[in-house]
Amino acid sequence: MFRELNQHLRLNPKVLELVGISLIVGLAFWLRLYRLTTPLADWHSWRQADTASVTREYVKNGVDLLMPQYHDLSNIPSGLDNPNGYRMVEFPIINGLTARLYQFFPRFDLHVFSRLISIFFSLGTLIFLYLLVLEFSGKKEALLTALVFVVLPYSVYYSRTILPEVAMVFFSLVSIYFLVRWLALSQHSIRSFHYWLSAMAAALALLLKPYAIFLALPMAYLAWKRCGGRVFKSLTTYLYPVLALTPLLLWRIWISQFPEGIPAFGWLFNGDGIRFKGAFFRWIFAERIGKLILGYWGLIFLGLGLIKPIMKKEGWFFIWWMVAVLVYVTVFATGNVRHDYYQIPLIPIISIFVAKGIFYLIERKNVISYSLLITSLLFMLAFSWFEVRGYYNINNWAIVEAGKAIDRLTPADALVIAPYNGDAAFLYQTNRRGWPIGGEIEDKISKGADYYVSVSFDEESQSLMDAYPVVDRTETYVVVRLMR
């Protein structure tokens, strides 16, 4: 029976290919379910909570894509008071989609359901990454690339975070793939659905994160490689950026009416002057790419992949893709140094070159190459996991317990002060709107603050406990009723 099955699979390489990618997708989904149901108080929960709270407001009050609101009423993000809780950053299409779908799955906790949505976008990224590499480098490298993308611990963790970058990467790859398919046609007709799908996906990627624009570099290379100088004579060349950029420009014009809802972002470029300094290179290439993402030993694969001879069909496409993400890292220097989730857009291209390096060693077909391959692969995964495993941990269970107390003891429309050094992760746990920082308590009371919850028992907490009724108190938190 097994012999017959083997012969059948040999005669049907497409079946074998389908089985292979299906197993990889299944593995990806399984790995990303790890600690899926833990509270939203893990690594970078402050940023995830901002995104998740927009979805929660949509679930509570209905979806209005043009007026996204969230839980933080403070002036911390923008420097301006934000009494309506506007959140004017990425276009909230993923939040709206999640809120709509959540109506059919109300038994899930919302943050768990939001993580599942991110996982499915990640699986979509996996499939289109596979298709892109298959197009240029063949089946073996495509499967290896998919497998690397699936098992890198950094990729596993951030593929299930509630961040717009996850969907942005998906739409970016969809855009590139359908551009490739359109360029492969004998007639580059403006009526082709490949062209419009690519442009629409590019528009969605830019609406989620404008820095998706850096992938215009490899896309422009593909157009030049296929069409040469004729690319400048075609209407489609000039229409494409109009289609991709117009929604973003309209969104930016719209949100400019709500400056209190637009977080300060100028510092992301080079706010601390770190660009091109030694610390910049250490943080990006040593700490993030070398240690966090590739666990030191993965640099061997990356290096081999970069020097591996370029295949004729791919040309310089993957090189230009790598250049594009490096330009992105350089432009947003401070953002990339301070926050490791800014490296999410690097994962697809890093996976490609790591897979190339692995394939290079496999092709050598000798004991030394195989030994280096196995050793480096095991150490890469082990050391990267050593760095990432703590990301799943809840840093402070007290904020989760205090949040449940607020949700249990206070009216649904109560406004809450939940001081946590400006980190809104604590406020998110309360399921209420309010302020993630203390101070100026009387001013906040005048603005509608009803309750104060603290997990620190500091001087401010003690003074409020003396001045106002204590609703609940344990060893880890205190809830105070603020009276006007």
C-alpha positions as CSV (number, residue, x, y, z in Angstrom):
1,M,0.0,0.0,0.0
2,F,2.7,2.4,1.0
3,R,4.7,1.6,-2.2
4,E,1.6,2.3,-4.3
5,L,1.0,5.6,-2.4
6,N,4.6,6.6,-3.0
7,Q,4.3,5.9,-6.7
8,H,1.1,7.9,-6.8
9,L,2.7,10.9,-5.2
10,R,5.7,10.7,-7.5
11,L,3.3,10.8,-10.4
12,N,1.5,13.8,-8.8
13,P,4.1,16.3,-7.7
14,K,1.4,18.9,-7.3
15,V,-0.3,16.7,-4.8
16,L,2.9,16.3,-2.9
17,E,3.4,20.1,-3.0
18,L,-0.1,20.7,-1.7
19,V,0.5,18.2,1.1
20,G,3.8,19.9,2.0
21,I,2.4,23.5,2.2
22,S,-0.7,22.2,4.0
23,L,1.4,20.6,6.7
24,I,3.4,23.8,7.0
25,V,0.2,25.9,7.3
26,G,-1.1,23.5,9.9
27,L,2.2,23.7,11.9
28,A,2.0,27.5,11.7
29,F,-1.5,27.6,13.1
30,W,-0.6,25.2,15.9
31,L,2.5,27.1,17.0
32,R,0.6,30.4,17.1
33,L,-2.0,29.0,19.4
34,Y,0.6,28.9,22.2
35,R,-0.8,30.7,25.3
36,L,-3.5,32.3,23.1
37,T,-5.9,32.8,25.9
38,T,-3.6,34.7,28.3
39,P,-4.7,38.2,29.2
40,L,-3.6,41.1,27.1
41,A,-0.9,42.1,29.5
42,D,2.1,40.5,27.8
43,W,5.0,42.1,25.8
44,H,4.1,45.4,24.2
45,S,0.6,45.1,25.6
46,W,0.5,48.9,25.8
47,R,0.5,49.1,22.0
48,Q,-1.7,46.1,21.5
49,A,-4.2,47.5,24.0
50,D,-4.6,50.7,22.0
51,T,-5.5,48.7,18.9
52,A,-7.7,46.2,20.8
53,S,-9.6,49.0,22.5
54,V,-10.7,50.5,19.2
55,T,-12.2,47.1,18.3
56,R,-13.9,46.9,21.8
57,E,-15.4,50.3,21.3
58,Y,-16.8,49.2,18.0
59,V,-18.3,46.1,19.6
60,K,-19.9,48.2,22.3
61,N,-21.1,51.2,20.2
62,G,-21.2,50.1,16.6
63,V,-18.7,50.4,13.7
64,D,-17.9,53.8,12.3
65,L,-14.7,53.5,10.3
66,L,-14.3,57.3,10.0
67,M,-14.6,58.0,13.8
68,P,-12.5,55.4,15.6
69,Q,-12.4,55.8,19.4
70,Y,-10.6,54.0,22.2
71,H,-10.2,53.9,25.9
72,D,-7.5,56.6,26.6
73,L,-8.9,60.1,27.2
74,S,-5.5,61.5,28.3
75,N,-3.3,63.9,26.5
76,I,-0.3,61.6,26.7
77,P,-0.2,60.3,23.0
78,S,-0.9,63.7,21.3
79,G,-0.2,66.3,23.9
80,L,-3.8,67.5,23.7
81,D,-6.8,66.6,25.8
82,N,-8.8,63.9,24.1
83,P,-12.2,63.8,25.9
84,N,-13.8,61.8,23.0
85,G,-11.1,59.2,23.0
86,Y,-10.3,59.6,19.2
87,R,-7.8,57.2,17.8
88,M,-6.7,58.6,14.5
89,V,-3.8,56.5,13.4
90,E,-4.2,53.5,11.0
91,F,-7.4,53.2,9.1
92,P,-9.5,50.9,11.3
93,I,-10.6,48.4,8.7
94,I,-9.2,45.4,10.7
95,N,-10.8,46.7,13.8
96,G,-14.1,47.0,12.0
97,L,-13.8,43.6,10.4
98,T,-13.0,42.0,13.8
99,A,-15.9,43.7,15.5
100,R,-18.3,42.5,12.8
101,L,-17.0,38.9,12.9
102,Y,-17.0,38.9,16.7
103,Q,-20.8,39.1,16.6
104,F,-20.8,35.5,15.4
105,F,-18.3,34.3,18.0
106,P,-19.3,36.1,21.2
107,R,-18.1,33.2,23.5
108,F,-14.5,34.1,22.8
109,D,-12.8,36.8,24.8
110,L,-12.4,39.7,22.4
111,H,-8.7,39.9,22.7
112,V,-8.4,36.2,22.0
113,F,-10.6,36.6,19.0
114,S,-8.5,39.5,17.8
115,R,-5.4,37.4,18.2
116,L,-7.0,34.7,16.0
117,I,-7.7,37.3,13.3
118,S,-4.0,38.2,13.4
119,I,-3.1,34.6,13.1
120,F,-5.2,34.2,10.0
121,F,-3.6,37.2,8.4
122,S,-0.3,35.7,9.2
123,L,-1.3,32.4,7.6
124,G,-2.3,34.5,4.5
125,T,1.1,36.1,4.6
126,L,2.7,32.6,4.7
127,I,0.7,31.5,1.6
128,F,1.6,34.5,-0.5
129,L,5.2,34.4,0.6
130,Y,5.3,30.8,-0.6
131,L,3.7,31.8,-3.9
132,L,6.1,34.6,-4.5
133,V,9.2,32.5,-3.8
134,L,7.7,29.7,-5.9
135,E,7.3,32.1,-8.8
136,F,11.0,33.2,-8.7
137,S,13.0,30.4,-7.0
138,G,11.2,27.2,-7.3
139,K,9.3,24.7,-5.1
140,K,12.1,23.7,-2.8
141,E,13.2,27.2,-1.8
142,A,9.5,28.2,-1.5
143,L,8.8,25.4,1.0
144,L,11.9,26.2,2.9
145,T,11.0,29.9,3.1
146,A,7.6,29.1,4.3
147,L,9.0,26.8,6.9
148,V,11.5,29.4,8.2
149,F,8.7,32.0,8.4
150,V,6.6,29.5,10.4
151,V,9.2,28.4,13.0
152,L,11.2,31.6,13.8
153,P,10.2,32.3,17.4
154,Y,10.0,36.1,16.7
155,S,7.6,35.4,13.8
156,V,5.5,33.0,15.9
157,Y,5.0,35.6,18.7
158,Y,4.3,38.6,16.6
159,S,2.0,36.7,14.2
160,R,-0.5,36.5,17.0
161,T,-0.3,40.1,18.4
162,I,-3.0,42.6,18.0
163,L,-1.0,45.0,15.9
164,P,-1.8,46.5,12.4
165,E,1.7,45.5,11.2
166,V,0.5,41.9,10.8
167,A,-2.2,42.7,8.3
168,M,-0.1,45.4,6.7
169,V,2.5,42.7,5.8
170,F,-0.2,40.5,4.4
171,F,-1.6,43.1,2.1
172,S,1.9,44.1,1.0
173,L,2.6,40.6,-0.1
174,V,-0.7,40.3,-1.8
175,S,0.0,43.5,-3.7
176,I,3.5,42.3,-4.8
177,Y,2.2,38.9,-5.9
178,F,-0.6,40.2,-8.1
179,L,1.7,42.7,-9.6
180,V,4.0,39.8,-10.5
181,R,1.0,38.0,-12.0
182,W,0.0,41.1,-14.0
183,L,3.5,41.7,-15.3
184,A,3.6,38.1,-16.5
185,L,0.7,38.6,-18.8
186,S,1.4,39.2,-22.5
187,Q,-0.9,42.2,-22.5
188,H,-0.6,44.6,-19.5
189,S,-4.2,45.7,-19.7
190,I,-5.7,48.1,-17.3
191,R,-8.7,45.9,-17.2
192,S,-6.9,43.0,-15.7
193,F,-8.2,42.0,-12.2
194,H,-4.5,41.3,-11.3
195,Y,-3.7,45.0,-11.7
196,W,-6.7,46.2,-9.6
197,L,-6.2,43.6,-6.9
198,S,-2.5,44.6,-6.6
199,A,-3.4,48.3,-6.4
200,M,-6.2,47.8,-3.9
201,A,-4.0,45.6,-1.7
202,A,-1.3,48.3,-1.8
203,A,-3.9,50.9,-0.8
204,L,-4.9,48.8,2.2
205,A,-1.3,48.2,3.2
206,L,-0.6,51.9,3.2
207,L,-3.8,52.7,5.1
208,L,-2.7,50.4,7.8
209,K,0.9,51.5,7.9
210,P,2.2,54.2,5.5
211,Y,5.7,52.7,5.6
212,A,4.5,50.0,3.3
213,I,5.5,52.5,0.6
214,F,9.1,51.3,0.9
215,L,8.1,48.1,-0.9
216,A,7.6,50.3,-4.0
217,L,11.4,49.7,-4.6
218,P,11.2,46.0,-5.4
219,M,7.9,46.5,-7.2
220,A,9.4,49.3,-9.4
221,Y,12.3,46.9,-10.1
222,L,9.9,44.2,-11.3
223,A,8.2,46.6,-13.6
224,W,11.5,47.8,-15.1
225,K,12.8,44.3,-15.5
226,R,9.7,43.2,-17.3
227,C,9.0,46.3,-19.4
228,G,12.2,48.3,-19.6
229,G,11.8,51.8,-20.8
230,R,8.2,51.1,-21.9
231,V,7.2,51.4,-18.3
232,F,7.4,55.2,-18.5
233,K,5.0,55.3,-21.5
234,S,2.2,53.3,-20.0
235,L,-0.8,54.9,-18.3
236,T,-0.9,52.0,-15.9
237,T,2.4,53.1,-14.4
238,Y,1.0,56.4,-13.4
239,L,-2.4,55.3,-12.4
240,Y,-1.1,52.6,-10.0
241,P,0.4,55.1,-7.4
242,V,-2.7,57.2,-7.7
243,L,-4.9,54.3,-6.8
244,A,-2.6,53.2,-4.0
245,L,-1.9,56.5,-2.4
246,T,-5.2,58.4,-2.8
247,P,-7.0,56.5,0.0
248,L,-4.1,57.2,2.4
249,L,-4.1,60.9,1.5
250,L,-7.8,61.2,1.9
251,W,-7.5,59.5,5.3
252,R,-4.7,61.8,6.4
253,I,-6.7,64.9,5.4
254,W,-9.8,63.6,7.3
255,I,-7.9,62.8,10.5
256,S,-6.2,66.2,10.5
257,Q,-9.4,67.6,11.8
258,F,-8.9,65.6,15.0
259,P,-5.3,66.5,16.2
260,E,-6.1,65.3,19.7
261,G,-6.5,61.8,18.3
262,I,-3.2,61.7,16.4
263,P,-0.2,60.5,18.5
264,A,3.1,62.3,18.1
265,F,5.2,60.5,15.5
266,G,8.0,62.8,14.6
267,W,10.3,61.2,17.1
268,L,10.1,57.9,15.2
269,F,12.4,59.1,12.5
270,N,15.5,60.2,14.4
271,G,14.1,61.8,17.5
272,D,17.2,60.9,19.6
273,G,19.7,61.4,16.9
274,I,20.7,57.7,16.9
275,R,20.7,57.1,13.1
276,F,24.0,55.8,11.8
277,K,25.6,55.9,15.2
278,G,27.3,52.8,16.6
279,A,24.3,52.2,18.9
280,F,22.0,52.2,15.9
281,F,23.9,49.4,14.2
282,R,24.3,47.4,17.4
283,W,20.6,47.6,18.2
284,I,19.3,46.8,14.7
285,F,21.8,44.3,13.4
286,A,23.2,42.7,16.6
287,E,20.4,42.9,19.1
288,R,17.3,42.6,16.9
289,I,18.3,40.7,13.7
290,G,21.3,38.8,15.1
291,K,20.1,37.9,18.5
292,L,16.3,38.3,18.8
293,I,15.2,37.1,15.3
294,L,18.0,34.8,14.3
295,G,19.4,33.6,17.6
296,Y,23.0,34.4,16.5
297,W,23.4,31.2,14.5
298,G,20.8,32.1,11.9
299,L,23.2,34.8,10.7
300,I,25.2,31.9,9.0
301,F,22.1,31.1,6.9
302,L,21.4,34.8,6.2
303,G,25.0,35.4,5.1
304,L,25.1,32.4,2.9
305,G,21.7,33.4,1.4
306,L,23.0,36.8,0.6
307,I,26.1,35.6,-1.3
308,K,24.3,32.7,-3.0
309,P,24.4,33.1,-6.8
310,I,21.3,35.0,-8.0
311,M,18.9,32.9,-10.1
312,K,18.1,34.4,-13.5
313,K,14.3,34.5,-13.0
314,E,14.4,36.4,-9.7
315,G,17.1,38.8,-10.8
316,W,17.7,41.5,-8.2
317,F,14.1,41.4,-6.9
318,F,14.9,39.9,-3.5
319,I,18.0,42.1,-3.1
320,W,15.8,45.2,-3.8
321,W,13.3,43.9,-1.3
322,M,16.1,43.7,1.3
323,V,17.3,47.2,0.4
324,A,13.7,48.5,0.8
325,V,13.4,47.2,4.4
326,L,16.9,48.5,5.3
327,V,15.9,51.9,4.0
328,Y,12.7,51.7,6.1
329,V,14.8,50.8,9.2
330,T,17.1,53.7,8.5
331,V,14.3,56.3,7.9
332,F,12.4,55.2,11.1
333,A,15.7,54.8,13.0
334,T,14.5,55.7,16.5
335,G,11.2,53.7,16.2
336,N,13.1,50.6,15.1
337,V,15.6,51.0,17.9
338,R,13.1,51.5,20.7
339,H,10.5,49.0,19.6
340,D,11.2,45.5,18.4
341,Y,7.8,45.1,16.8
342,Y,8.9,47.6,14.2
343,Q,10.9,44.8,12.7
344,I,7.8,42.8,11.8
345,P,8.1,43.9,8.1
346,L,11.6,42.4,7.9
347,I,10.5,38.8,8.6
348,P,9.4,37.8,5.1
349,I,12.6,38.9,3.4
350,I,14.8,37.5,6.2
351,S,12.9,34.2,5.9
352,I,13.7,34.2,2.1
353,F,17.4,34.7,2.5
354,V,17.7,32.3,5.5
355,A,16.0,29.7,3.4
356,K,18.4,30.4,0.6
357,G,21.3,29.8,3.0
358,I,19.8,26.6,4.2
359,F,19.3,25.4,0.7
360,Y,22.9,26.3,-0.2
361,L,24.1,24.0,2.6
362,I,21.7,21.2,1.5
363,E,23.1,21.4,-2.0
364,R,26.7,20.8,-0.9
365,K,25.7,17.2,0.0
366,N,28.6,16.5,2.4
367,V,28.9,15.7,6.1
368,I,30.4,19.1,7.0
369,S,27.6,21.0,5.4
370,Y,24.9,18.8,7.0
371,S,26.5,19.1,10.4
372,L,26.7,22.9,10.1
373,L,23.1,23.0,8.9
374,I,21.7,20.9,11.8
375,T,23.8,22.6,14.5
376,S,23.1,26.1,13.3
377,L,19.4,25.4,12.9
378,L,19.0,24.0,16.4
379,F,21.0,26.8,18.0
380,M,19.1,29.4,16.0
381,L,15.8,28.2,17.2
382,A,16.9,27.6,20.7
383,F,18.7,30.9,21.3
384,S,15.9,32.9,19.6
385,W,13.3,31.1,21.7
386,F,15.3,31.9,24.8
387,E,14.9,35.6,23.9
388,V,11.2,35.5,22.9
389,R,9.8,33.1,25.5
390,G,9.4,35.8,28.1
391,Y,7.3,37.9,25.7
392,Y,4.3,35.6,26.5
393,N,4.5,36.2,30.2
394,I,2.2,38.5,32.1
395,N,4.4,41.1,33.6
396,N,2.0,42.2,36.4
397,W,-1.0,40.0,37.3
398,A,-2.2,42.7,39.7
399,I,-3.4,44.9,36.8
400,V,-5.5,41.9,35.5
401,E,-7.0,41.3,39.0
402,A,-7.7,45.0,39.5
403,G,-9.2,45.4,36.1
404,K,-11.7,42.5,36.8
405,A,-12.6,44.2,40.0
406,I,-13.4,47.5,38.2
407,D,-15.4,45.7,35.6
408,R,-17.4,43.9,38.3
409,L,-17.9,46.8,40.7
410,T,-18.5,49.8,38.5
411,P,-21.1,50.9,36.0
412,A,-20.3,50.2,32.4
413,D,-20.1,53.9,31.5
414,A,-17.9,54.8,34.5
415,L,-14.7,56.7,33.8
416,V,-11.6,55.4,35.5
417,I,-8.2,56.6,36.5
418,A,-5.8,53.6,36.2
419,P,-2.3,55.0,36.8
420,Y,0.4,52.9,35.2
421,N,3.0,55.4,34.1
422,G,1.0,56.3,31.1
423,D,0.8,52.7,29.9
424,A,-2.8,52.0,28.9
425,A,-2.5,48.2,29.3
426,F,-3.9,48.6,32.9
427,L,-6.7,50.8,31.7
428,Y,-7.6,48.2,29.1
429,Q,-8.0,45.5,31.8
430,T,-10.7,47.6,33.4
431,N,-13.0,47.5,30.3
432,R,-13.6,51.2,30.9
433,R,-12.5,54.5,29.4
434,G,-10.4,56.9,31.3
435,W,-6.8,57.9,32.1
436,P,-3.7,55.7,32.3
437,I,-1.9,58.2,34.5
438,G,-2.5,59.8,37.9
439,G,-1.8,63.4,39.0
440,E,-4.2,66.3,38.7
441,I,-6.9,64.2,40.3
442,E,-9.3,67.1,40.9
443,D,-9.0,68.1,37.2
444,K,-9.8,64.6,36.1
445,I,-12.8,64.5,38.5
446,S,-14.1,67.6,36.9
447,K,-13.8,65.9,33.5
448,G,-15.9,63.0,34.7
449,A,-13.6,60.6,36.5
450,D,-15.7,58.3,38.7
451,Y,-13.2,55.7,40.1
452,Y,-9.5,55.5,40.9
453,V,-7.8,52.1,40.8
454,S,-4.2,51.5,41.8
455,V,-1.8,48.5,42.2
456,S,1.0,50.5,43.7
457,F,-0.3,51.9,47.1
458,D,1.9,55.0,46.6
459,E,1.5,58.4,48.2
460,E,-1.3,59.4,45.8
461,S,-3.2,56.2,46.4
462,Q,-2.9,56.6,50.2
463,S,-4.1,60.2,50.1
464,L,-7.1,59.3,47.9
465,M,-8.0,56.4,50.2
466,D,-8.1,58.9,53.1
467,A,-10.2,61.4,51.2
468,Y,-12.7,59.2,49.3
469,P,-14.7,56.0,50.0
470,V,-12.8,52.8,49.4
471,V,-14.9,50.4,47.3
472,D,-12.6,47.4,47.3
473,R,-9.1,46.7,48.7
474,T,-6.9,43.7,48.6
475,E,-3.2,43.1,49.0
476,T,-2.6,43.9,45.3
477,Y,-5.0,46.7,44.4
478,V,-7.4,49.3,45.7
479,V,-10.5,50.8,44.2
480,V,-11.6,54.3,45.3
481,R,-14.9,56.0,44.5
482,L,-14.2,59.6,43.5
483,M,-16.9,62.0,44.6
484,R,-17.6,65.3,42.8
